[in-house]
């Protein structure tokens, strides 16, 4: 899981944020399932920007890719924890 987070941390990103309905469309699930998975640690929580709850697109992509490869719940929890921790990690000097 660290390799996914490291790949994003190592390269400059142009952050794109997704709204809840866009996340739900990408997942093929609804709002209730999204928040259930957040509570279970299987989906990253949103980033609050003012009143908006937004998801970084690279986090959505990483979790969806993990689901596609058949990651189990423990692997997803580890990935989500790494992604959330990377939000506040200091940027590495180039």
N, C-alpha and C positions, 0 to 999 in steps of 0.2 A: 504494500500500500504506500510506503514511503516514496517509492519511485514516482508514483502519480503526483503526489504533492510536491516532490522535489522538482519535477519537470516544470511545474507551474511557477515555483518559487525561483527557479534559475533563469527564467526568461522574462523579459519585460512584457507585461500584459496590458492590453486595452480591455478594461473590464466592461462587460456587457451584463446588465442585470435583467432578469426576467420577472414579470409579475406572476402572481399566483395562478391565474388562469392559463398562462403560458406554460408554467411548470406542469399543471394538471394535464394539459394537452399533450405535452411531451411524454408524460408517464402513462397516459391513458387511464388515469384514476382521478377521483374527485378530491375536493377540499378536505373532507372528513378523513379520507385515507392518508392524505398528505400530513395532516396534523397528528394522526395516530402514529405514523411512521416517525415523525419528529420526536414524539414522546418516547417511542421505543428505541431511539438512537439510530434508526435505519435511514434517516433522511436529514440533511443539514437544516438547522433552523434558519429563518430568514435574517437578512441584514435590514435593520430599520433605518430608513432614510425619511426623516420627517414622520409623517403618518403612514408612509408606505412600507409594506413588508416585501422585500425583493430578494431574489436568489441570484448569486453570481453564476453566470452560464457555465463557467468551467467546472463548478461544483456539481451542477445538474448533469453535465456531460460525464463527469467521472463516475458518479453513482449509477447512472444509466448504463455505462459501459461495464461496470462491475456486475450489475444485474444481468446483462446480456451474456457475460462469460460464466454465469452461474454461481456467483459468490454467495456463500451462506450468510446467515444473520450476523455471526461473529465477525466475519470479514467486512461486512458492510458497516458494522459499528466501529471497527478500527479505522476504516477509510473515512467515515464521517468525522470521527474524533480528530484525525489528522488534518482533514480539510478545515475544520473549525479552528484548530490550533494554528494553522498557517495564516489565518486571517489577522492574527495579532503578532505573529513572529516578525522580528526585525528583518528588513531586506538585507540580503548578503551583498557585500561590496563586490563590485566587478573586478 
